[in-house]
Each structure stands twice: as C-alpha cells, then as structure tokens.
Amino acid sequence: MTKPFSYDFAIVGAGAAGLQLTLKMINDDFFNEKSILLLDKDEKSANDRTWCFWEKEESIWDQLAIQKWKTGLFINDKKTISFDLAPYQYKMVRSADFYAYAKAIIEKAKNVDWVKSEVSDIKEQEILGEEKTYHSHHIFDSRIPEAFHEKKSSYHSLIQHFKGWFIETESPAFDPEVFTMMDYRLKWKESTSFTYVLPLSPTSALVEFTLFNDQLLPDDEYDHYLKKYIDTYLSLKNYTIKEVEQGLIPMSNYPFHKHHSTYTTKIGTAGGWVRPSSGYSFKNADRYSSMVIENIKKGHRPEKGIATSRFRTYDSIFLNVLASRNDLGEDIFTKLYTKPEIQSVFRFLDEESSFSEDLKVMFSLNRPQFWKAFLDTFRS
Ligand SMILES: Cc1cc2nc3c(=O)[nH]c(=O)nc-3n(C[C@H](O)[C@H](O)[C@H](O)COP(=O)(O)OP(=O)(O)OC[C@H]3O[C@@H](n4cnc5c(N)ncnc54)[C@H](O)[C@@H]3O)c2cc1C
C-alpha cells in the first residue's frame, strides 16, 4: 500500500544544516528522481543570526558575504596582537540573505516540497506535523533531543552566550579591514568572556559581548557590558543601535550521535555538528552535508564518519579544562590563537590538521590542567 505524503528523504528544520543539505541534494543529479520534503515551523525570513567563518577558497558564500576580513586582532590588558589570515579570509553572511538565496533555489526544484509545520514527533518513518503525518524513507532531523537538556550535566557542557549590537556612528570610527576576534580587556567576573568586533564600514560594526561558561546573565547585564566596552574601549559617545543579535550555542561533549536511528540521522547542532571547543558550525554544515551526500550515494549510513573523529577527544579535553577553570579562558585562547600561527588553528578547527600539528597546538597551550584533563579523558 502506498502511504500518502510519502517521500524518499525528509529534512526537519530549514536552518543552517537543513538548508545546506537540501541545496546539495538539489545540486546533485543523483537526487533528481528523489522526492524531498523540507519542514520548518518558521517562515525563515527574519535575520535571526549572522554567520562568520573562515575559508581559503572562493565559494558560493562569497556572493552572500556582506564583509570579508584578511586581518584580525587579539587584545588583552597587556598587548594587541595583529594576525594576517592569508590564505584564509574571515567572512560574514546574514542569515536572512542565506534563507532568501536557498528559498529561490528550492522554489524552482520540482522534487522538493517546503512545508511550514511544527513537527511534534518522529516515529520510525512517520513524521507528525501540525495537520498531516508524512512518511519518508529516511529523515534528517535538526531538533535538539530533549535528553541533551536533561543529561547535559553529566557531560562537560558550557554555553557560548552573547548579545551583539549593530551600531552606526556619524563620523568614521572603525577600520573595516580589521576585525577583533577576542578582546579580553572587559570580562564578566573571572570567566571566559570577551568582546568581538566586526566592522562593516568606517561607520558601522557589530559589537558582541560573549561568554563561554555555564551561567546565562540577566538581559540588561549584556547591555551594561556592551555599553561599557563601546564607551571605554571604542571611545564612542554618539552611536545608534540599528539591530540586536542574541544567542546561545551549546559547547558540549554530549554524544549527539547516539540519537541517530535506523531511519533518522540527526543533523546540525542536534547531530553534534557544532565544534564544542569553538561554537563554530556553519562551515561544518557545509562539509558534513557533502559527506552525507557522498555516504548516501555509496549506500552507507548518511552520518558515517561525521563528528566522531579524534578532534572530539581534543574538544572534551578543552571543555574539561574550561569547565573546571573557567578563568583560564583568556590565557588558553590567547595562546591558541596567537602562539602557533592562526592558519594551523584554523586547520585544527576544520579537522584538517595532522596528529603532529595537533600536538603542536596542544603543546602551545602549555598548561598542567591540559595534561591532567588529557589523562582524565583517556582514563574514562
Ligand atoms: C545568534 C547566533 C549566531 C551564530 N553565529 C555563528 C557564527 O558566526 N559562526 C558559526 O559557525 N556558527 C554560529 N552560530 C552557531 C550555528 O552555526 C547556528 O546555530 C546554526 O544555525 C545551527 O544550525 P542548525 O541547522 O543546527 O540550527 P538552526 O539554524 O537553528 O535550524 C534549526 C531549524 O529547525 C527548526 N525547528 C526546530 N524545531 C522544529 C520543529 N519541532 N518542527 C519544525 N521545525 C523545527 C527551526 O525553526 C530552525 O529553522 C550562531 C548561532 C546563533 C544562535
């Protein structure tokens, strides 16, 4: 019996991961005859985040990037370190631009149905939408499992939480060629907290106060730190806040891969696609979606080889140190981003580095807490 609303593939969540996966399916002839369902509870038209990432090569993201930087700064009370990213560039994409770009392509694809509906449950090959139930041969699911929220205290779990203001000034105040990766001069208590500054023009920038710890702040506290940073370190008195960006990203060694099942592959944050030591995941979504496509074409499990490498062990070590000594963040990130050359850190975060390069990165941190965490991780 053929079931109604039946698809070869269903993708739950039209976010960074779901949309990148859908676009790659549309782009690959293998999927021409496959029917694809994309479900999301939202319209996906608001600019709900901006994504930054580094890349060596030109890519589809260049047409969407609103700014690219070749030089970055790392600042603390003692020094300002400028680093040249070449051959990498740091790029910024507004989510609203990406959603509009993806929608235009998906609308033209005859084999993809985009349905606005909240998914309440997935049972084997059945997806329970608001008004209908859908059947799919295989399902890609970007909903974060409930068990993560319930059990995260059993793992090394931090939150990357932040609030940012897009500000505009009347006279030039920024160098749009140079962004600030981390400025540690202003911190929340003895925590891993810093300000991130992304200038978009001489008169506009995104200024974001960010913490990597386990404690969210009251909303006005982020505002207090943003105002203080802009007053004290950017020395700006007259500026307008044009837009606000706020968010949190889980940084955890929780085993998201345990939630894959026979008919379901978890993707995006829900699939462990966020690099726990950095919170970056946009480029992982690009890389891992390509791996999913290749795995399907070879008849393998779609998630084969994804987010389970030795890099997850390094991330556990990293989180272990930051969870037990959150005050060490400034020292660790200063060394990490400035002692080996930045390019080897990007390779490490992109999971492209060799074991000897990894050791170099780890040695550069030169902290006894790391060696203790290293031993703890291998003993457990
Ligand atoms: C404000 C912000 C800024 C960020 N900046 C960066 C950055 O600069 N660089 C970087 O690499 N990473 C960044 N991240 C982290 C990461 O890249 C993003 O969170 C990314 O969007 C994660 O992709 P995703 O597909 O897992 O989740 P999302 O993009 O959040 O997509 C999940 C989708 O699932 C839908 N959904 C959820 N539940 C249901 C349901 N029950 N039924 C139907 N639909 C559902 C949601 O509506 C959403 O559209 C940022 C995150 C935030 C929050």
The ligand as a Tripos MOL2 file, in Angstrom:
@<TRIPOS>MOLECULE
LIG
   53    58     1     0     0
SMALL
NO_CHARGES

@<TRIPOS>ATOM
      1 C1         22.7830   34.2290   17.0460 C.3       1 LIG1
      2 C2         23.7020   33.1290   16.5830 C.ar      1 LIG1
      3 C3         24.8650   33.4250   15.8940 C.ar      1 LIG1
      4 C4         25.7130   32.4030   15.4510 C.ar      1 LIG1
      5 N1         26.8500   32.7340   14.7870 N.ar      1 LIG1
      6 C5         27.6430   31.7550   14.3060 C.ar      1 LIG1
      7 C6         28.7910   32.0740   13.5470 C.ar      1 LIG1
      8 O1         29.1440   33.2390   13.4000 O.2       1 LIG1
      9 N2         29.5180   31.0610   13.0110 N.ar      1 LIG1
     10 C7         29.1730   29.7440   13.1850 C.ar      1 LIG1
     11 O2         29.8540   28.8610   12.6440 O.2       1 LIG1
     12 N3         28.1220   29.4300   13.9570 N.ar      1 LIG1
     13 C8         27.3490   30.3920   14.5090 C.ar      1 LIG1
     14 N4         26.2520   30.0380   15.2510 N.ar      1 LIG1
     15 C9         26.0560   28.6140   15.5870 C.3       1 LIG1
     16 C10        25.4060   27.7840   14.4680 C.3       1 LIG1
     17 O3         26.0390   27.9710   13.2350 O.3       1 LIG1
     18 C11        23.9600   28.1220   14.2850 C.3       1 LIG1
     19 O4         23.2760   27.9340   15.4810 O.3       1 LIG1
     20 C12        23.3120   27.2850   13.1680 C.3       1 LIG1
     21 O5         22.1850   27.9770   12.7570 O.3       1 LIG1
     22 C13        22.9790   25.8780   13.6110 C.3       1 LIG1
     23 O6         22.3730   25.2080   12.5380 O.3       1 LIG1
     24 P1         21.1730   24.1920   12.7360 P.3       1 LIG1
     25 O7         20.6590   23.8540   11.3930 O.co2     1 LIG1
     26 O8         21.5680   23.1060   13.6480 O.co2     1 LIG1
     27 O9         20.0930   25.0210   13.5690 O.3       1 LIG1
     28 P2         19.1830   26.2240   13.0980 P.3       1 LIG1
     29 O10        19.8680   27.0480   12.0760 O.co2     1 LIG1
     30 O11        18.7200   26.8590   14.3440 O.co2     1 LIG1
     31 O12        17.9720   25.4870   12.3780 O.3       1 LIG1
     32 C14        17.0860   24.6370   13.0540 C.3       1 LIG1
     33 C15        15.7420   24.7800   12.3490 C.3       1 LIG1
     34 O13        14.8540   23.7910   12.8590 O.3       1 LIG1
     35 C16        13.5800   24.3900   13.0060 C.3       1 LIG1
     36 N5         12.8520   23.6000   14.0000 N.ar      1 LIG1
     37 C17        13.2210   23.3770   15.2860 C.ar      1 LIG1
     38 N6         12.2980   22.6000   15.8950 N.ar      1 LIG1
     39 C18        11.3610   22.3160   14.9710 C.ar      1 LIG1
     40 C19        10.1470   21.5450   14.9900 C.ar      1 LIG1
     41 N7          9.7550   20.8930   16.1070 N.pl3     1 LIG1
     42 N8          9.4270   21.4720   13.8760 N.ar      1 LIG1
     43 C20         9.8180   22.1070   12.7310 C.ar      1 LIG1
     44 N9         10.9390   22.8530   12.6590 N.ar      1 LIG1
     45 C21        11.6960   22.9380   13.7650 C.ar      1 LIG1
     46 C22        13.8680   25.8200   13.4570 C.3       1 LIG1
     47 O14        12.7820   26.6700   13.1720 O.3       1 LIG1
     48 C23        15.1050   26.1380   12.6210 C.3       1 LIG1
     49 O15        14.7680   26.7410   11.4000 O.3       1 LIG1
     50 C24        25.3880   31.0390   15.7150 C.ar      1 LIG1
     51 C25        24.2310   30.7550   16.4300 C.ar      1 LIG1
     52 C26        23.3980   31.7730   16.8640 C.ar      1 LIG1
     53 C27        22.1630   31.4040   17.6510 C.3       1 LIG1
@<TRIPOS>BOND
     1     1     2 1
     2     2     3 ar
     3     2    52 ar
     4     3     4 ar
     5     4     5 ar
     6     4    50 ar
     7     5     6 ar
     8     6     7 ar
     9     6    13 1
    10     7     8 2
    11     7     9 ar
    12     9    10 ar
    13    10    11 2
    14    10    12 ar
    15    12    13 ar
    16    13    14 ar
    17    14    15 1
    18    14    50 ar
    19    15    16 1
    20    16    17 1
    21    16    18 1
    22    18    19 1
    23    18    20 1
    24    20    21 1
    25    20    22 1
    26    22    23 1
    27    23    24 1
    28    24    25 2
    29    24    26 1
    30    24    27 1
    31    27    28 1
    32    28    29 2
    33    28    30 1
    34    28    31 1
    35    31    32 1
    36    32    33 1
    37    33    34 1
    38    33    48 1
    39    34    35 1
    40    35    36 1
    41    35    46 1
    42    36    37 ar
    43    36    45 ar
    44    37    38 ar
    45    38    39 ar
    46    39    40 ar
    47    39    45 ar
    48    40    41 1
    49    40    42 ar
    50    42    43 ar
    51    43    44 ar
    52    44    45 ar
    53    46    47 1
    54    46    48 1
    55    48    49 1
    56    50    51 ar
    57    51    52 ar
    58    52    53 1
@<TRIPOS>SUBSTRUCTURE
     1 LIG1         1 GROUP 0 **** ****
